[in-house]
Amino acid sequence: MKLIPEHILQNIPNLYETEDIKDPICQVKLFTPDADWTWYVIEYSKENKDICYGLVKGLETELGYFSLKELEKIKGSFGLPIERDFSFKPIKLSKVKEKL
C-alpha cells in the first residue's frame, strides 16, 4: 500500500478484532490536504489487504468501512492525493472525537 507502509499495517488490528472494545484505538490518520476529509483507521482487513474500518470525517462524521485502494485514487480540489499524517500517534477514538 502506498498510503500505509506494510510494517504499520501489520500492527493494525484485523477487521472485527476491536468490535467489543468500547473505545478502540485509532491507529492511522489519512487526510486530504486540499479538502476537509479525514480517515482514522481502527481496523484493517489482513485477508483482502484493502478494507479498513474507522472514523470518517467528511460531509458528516461517522464510523464505517473504506477501501485503501479507492483512497489512493482520490484527488482533492487542487489535484492533491490523500496523505498519511506522519506526526499522528495512535489515540483512543473518544479523544479523536473530542478534537473534531
VOMITOR-264237 format. One record per residue: x, y, z of N, C-alpha, C in turn; residue in one letter; residue number from 1. Coordinates in nm, 2 decimals, decimal comma, always signed. Example, Ala and Ser with C-alpha at 12.3 -4.5 7.8 and 13.67 -1.06 7.14 Angstrom:
npx_npy_npz_capx_capy_capz_cpx_cpy_cpz_rest_nr
+1,32_-0,57_+0,78_+1,23_-0,45_+0,78_+1,32_-0,33_+0,78_A_1
+1,28_-0,22_+0,71_+1,37_-0,11_+0,71_+1,29_+0,00_+0,79_S_2
***
This chain:
npx_npy_npz_capx_capy_capz_cpx_cpy_cpz_rest_nr
+0,08_-0,12_+0,00_+0,00_+0,00_+0,00_+0,09_+0,12_+0,00_M_1
+0,05_+0,22_-0,08_+0,12_+0,34_-0,09_+0,09_+0,43_+0,03_K_2
-0,04_+0,43_+0,08_-0,08_+0,52_+0,19_-0,02_+0,48_+0,32_L_3
-0,02_+0,35_+0,35_+0,02_+0,30_+0,48_+0,12_+0,19_+0,45_I_4
+0,25_+0,21_+0,50_+0,35_+0,10_+0,48_+0,31_-0,03_+0,55_P_5
+0,36_-0,14_+0,50_+0,33_-0,27_+0,54_+0,36_-0,29_+0,69_E_6
+0,48_-0,23_+0,74_+0,51_-0,25_+0,88_+0,41_-0,19_+0,97_H_7
+0,34_-0,09_+0,93_+0,23_-0,02_+1,01_+0,10_-0,11_+1,00_I_8
+0,07_-0,15_+0,87_-0,05_-0,23_+0,85_-0,05_-0,36_+0,94_L_9
+0,07_-0,42_+0,96_+0,08_-0,54_+1,03_+0,04_-0,52_+1,18_Q_10
+0,05_-0,40_+1,23_+0,02_-0,37_+1,37_-0,12_-0,32_+1,39_N_11
-0,20_-0,30_+1,28_-0,33_-0,26_+1,30_-0,42_-0,38_+1,32_I_12
-0,51_-0,38_+1,42_-0,60_-0,49_+1,44_-0,67_-0,53_+1,32_P_13
-0,70_-0,66_+1,31_-0,77_-0,72_+1,20_-0,92_-0,67_+1,21_N_14
-0,99_-0,68_+1,09_-1,13_-0,64_+1,09_-1,21_-0,72_+1,20_L_15
-1,29_-0,65_+1,27_-1,38_-0,71_+1,38_-1,31_-0,74_+1,51_Y_16
-1,18_-0,72_+1,51_-1,10_-0,76_+1,63_-1,13_-0,67_+1,75_E_17
-1,17_-0,54_+1,72_-1,19_-0,45_+1,83_-1,34_-0,42_+1,85_T_18
-1,43_-0,50_+1,79_-1,57_-0,47_+1,79_-1,63_-0,47_+1,93_E_19
-1,57_-0,54_+2,03_-1,62_-0,55_+2,16_-1,55_-0,45_+2,25_D_20
-1,46_-0,37_+2,20_-1,39_-0,27_+2,28_-1,47_-0,13_+2,27_I_21
-1,51_-0,08_+2,38_-1,59_+0,04_+2,38_-1,52_+0,16_+2,32_K_22
-1,39_+0,18_+2,34_-1,31_+0,29_+2,30_-1,19_+0,24_+2,23_D_23
-1,20_+0,20_+2,10_-1,08_+0,14_+2,03_-0,98_+0,25_+2,00_P_24
-0,87_+0,21_+1,96_-0,76_+0,30_+1,92_-0,76_+0,33_+1,77_I_25
-0,75_+0,46_+1,74_-0,73_+0,50_+1,60_-0,58_+0,49_+1,58_C_26
-0,55_+0,40_+1,48_-0,41_+0,37_+1,46_-0,34_+0,46_+1,36_Q_27
-0,41_+0,51_+1,26_-0,35_+0,59_+1,15_-0,45_+0,70_+1,11_V_28
-0,39_+0,81_+1,07_-0,48_+0,92_+1,02_-0,44_+0,95_+0,88_K_29
-0,54_+0,95_+0,79_-0,52_+0,99_+0,65_-0,61_+1,11_+0,62_L_30
-0,56_+1,20_+0,53_-0,64_+1,32_+0,51_-0,61_+1,38_+0,37_F_31
-0,71_+1,46_+0,33_-0,69_+1,54_+0,20_-0,63_+1,67_+0,24_T_32
-0,51_+1,71_+0,18_-0,46_+1,84_+0,22_-0,53_+1,96_+0,16_P_33
-0,61_+1,93_+0,06_-0,68_+2,04_-0,01_-0,84_+2,02_+0,00_D_34
-0,88_+1,95_+0,09_-1,03_+1,93_+0,12_-1,04_+1,90_+0,27_A_35
-1,17_+1,89_+0,31_-1,19_+1,87_+0,45_-1,24_+1,73_+0,48_D_36
-1,16_+1,63_+0,44_-1,19_+1,49_+0,47_-1,07_+1,43_+0,54_W_37
-1,11_+1,34_+0,64_-1,01_+1,27_+0,72_-1,06_+1,13_+0,75_T_38
-0,97_+1,04_+0,75_-1,00_+0,90_+0,78_-0,91_+0,85_+0,89_W_39
-0,97_+0,79_+1,00_-0,89_+0,74_+1,11_-0,91_+0,59_+1,11_Y_40
-0,80_+0,52_+1,08_-0,81_+0,37_+1,07_-0,80_+0,30_+1,21_V_41
-0,90_+0,22_+1,23_-0,91_+0,15_+1,36_-0,87_+0,00_+1,33_I_42
-0,93_-0,05_+1,22_-0,91_-0,19_+1,19_-0,87_-0,20_+1,04_E_43
-0,81_-0,31_+1,00_-0,76_-0,33_+0,86_-0,78_-0,48_+0,83_Y_44
-0,84_-0,51_+0,71_-0,85_-0,65_+0,67_-0,72_-0,71_+0,62_S_45
-0,67_-0,80_+0,70_-0,55_-0,86_+0,67_-0,57_-0,97_+0,56_K_46
-0,70_-1,01_+0,54_-0,73_-1,11_+0,44_-0,73_-1,05_+0,30_E_47
-0,80_-0,94_+0,28_-0,80_-0,88_+0,15_-0,71_-0,77_+0,13_N_48
-0,64_-0,72_+0,23_-0,54_-0,62_+0,23_-0,59_-0,49_+0,16_K_49
-0,71_-0,45_+0,19_-0,77_-0,33_+0,13_-0,87_-0,26_+0,22_D_50
-0,96_-0,33_+0,28_-1,07_-0,27_+0,35_-1,03_-0,23_+0,49_I_51
-1,07_-0,11_+0,53_-1,04_-0,06_+0,67_-1,18_-0,02_+0,73_C_52
-1,17_-0,02_+0,86_-1,29_+0,03_+0,94_-1,23_+0,14_+1,03_Y_53
-1,31_+0,25_+1,04_-1,27_+0,36_+1,12_-1,36_+0,47_+1,12_G_54
-1,31_+0,58_+1,16_-1,39_+0,71_+1,17_-1,36_+0,79_+1,04_L_55
-1,47_+0,83_+0,98_-1,45_+0,92_+0,86_-1,51_+1,05_+0,89_V_56
-1,43_+1,16_+0,87_-1,49_+1,29_+0,88_-1,49_+1,36_+0,74_K_57
-1,61_+1,38_+0,69_-1,62_+1,44_+0,56_-1,74_+1,53_+0,57_G_58
-1,84_+1,51_+0,48_-1,96_+1,59_+0,49_-2,03_+1,56_+0,63_L_59
-2,02_+1,44_+0,68_-2,06_+1,41_+0,81_-1,95_+1,33_+0,88_E_60
-1,96_+1,31_+1,01_-1,86_+1,23_+1,08_-1,93_+1,10_+1,12_T_61
-1,87_+0,98_+1,08_-1,93_+0,86_+1,11_-1,83_+0,74_+1,10_E_62
-1,86_+0,63_+1,17_-1,78_+0,51_+1,17_-1,83_+0,43_+1,05_L_63
-1,73_+0,37_+0,98_-1,77_+0,29_+0,86_-1,65_+0,23_+0,80_G_64
-1,67_+0,16_+0,69_-1,57_+0,09_+0,61_-1,53_+0,17_+0,49_Y_65
-1,40_+0,16_+0,45_-1,35_+0,23_+0,34_-1,23_+0,15_+0,28_F_66
-1,21_+0,17_+0,15_-1,11_+0,10_+0,07_-0,98_+0,18_+0,06_S_67
-0,87_+0,13_+0,09_-0,74_+0,20_+0,08_-0,71_+0,21_-0,07_L_68
-0,75_+0,11_-0,15_-0,72_+0,12_-0,30_-0,80_+0,24_-0,36_K_69
-0,93_+0,26_-0,31_-1,01_+0,37_-0,36_-0,95_+0,50_-0,31_E_70
-0,91_+0,51_-0,19_-0,85_+0,63_-0,14_-0,72_+0,67_-0,21_L_71
-0,64_+0,57_-0,26_-0,52_+0,60_-0,33_-0,55_+0,67_-0,47_E_72
-0,67_+0,65_-0,52_-0,71_+0,71_-0,65_-0,77_+0,85_-0,64_K_73
-0,81_+0,89_-0,52_-0,88_+1,02_-0,49_-0,78_+1,13_-0,50_I_74
-0,83_+1,24_-0,56_-0,75_+1,37_-0,57_-0,85_+1,47_-0,52_K_75
-0,79_+1,57_-0,44_-0,87_+1,68_-0,39_-0,90_+1,78_-0,49_G_76
-0,95_+1,89_-0,45_-0,99_+2,00_-0,54_-0,88_+2,06_-0,62_S_77
-0,76_+2,06_-0,56_-0,64_+2,11_-0,63_-0,55_+2,00_-0,69_F_78
-0,61_+1,88_-0,69_-0,54_+1,76_-0,76_-0,44_+1,69_-0,66_G_79
-0,45_+1,72_-0,54_-0,35_+1,66_-0,44_-0,41_+1,53_-0,39_L_80
-0,32_+1,43_-0,38_-0,37_+1,30_-0,33_-0,38_+1,30_-0,18_P_81
-0,45_+1,19_-0,13_-0,47_+1,17_+0,01_-0,33_+1,14_+0,07_I_82
-0,30_+1,19_+0,19_-0,17_+1,17_+0,26_-0,19_+1,10_+0,40_E_83
-0,09_+1,04_+0,45_-0,09_+0,99_+0,58_-0,02_+1,10_+0,67_R_84
-0,08_+1,12_+0,79_-0,03_+1,22_+0,88_+0,09_+1,15_+0,96_D_85
+0,21_+1,19_+0,92_+0,33_+1,12_+0,98_+0,35_+1,15_+1,13_F_86
+0,29_+1,26_+1,17_+0,30_+1,30_+1,31_+0,19_+1,24_+1,40_S_87
+0,09_+1,17_+1,34_-0,02_+1,11_+1,42_+0,03_+1,00_+1,50_F_88
+0,00_+0,99_+1,63_+0,03_+0,88_+1,72_-0,11_+0,81_+1,75_K_89
-0,11_+0,68_+1,76_-0,23_+0,61_+1,80_-0,30_+0,67_+1,92_P_90
-0,43_+0,69_+1,91_-0,50_+0,76_+2,02_-0,64_+0,69_+2,02_I_91
-0,70_+0,70_+2,14_-0,84_+0,64_+2,16_-0,94_+0,72_+2,07_K_92
-1,04_+0,65_+2,02_-1,14_+0,71_+1,94_-1,21_+0,83_+2,01_L_93
-1,24_+0,81_+2,14_-1,30_+0,92_+2,21_-1,22_+1,05_+2,21_S_94
-1,09_+1,04_+2,22_-1,01_+1,16_+2,21_-1,01_+1,22_+2,07_K_95
-1,01_+1,14_+1,97_-1,02_+1,19_+1,83_-1,16_+1,27_+1,82_V_96
-1,26_+1,21_+1,87_-1,40_+1,28_+1,86_-1,40_+1,41_+1,93_K_97
-1,33_+1,42_+2,04_-1,33_+1,54_+2,12_-1,26_+1,65_+2,04_E_98
-1,17_+1,62_+1,95_-1,09_+1,72_+1,88_-1,17_+1,76_+1,75_K_99
-1,27_+1,69_+1,71_-1,34_+1,72_+1,58_-1,44_+1,83_+1,60_L_100
***
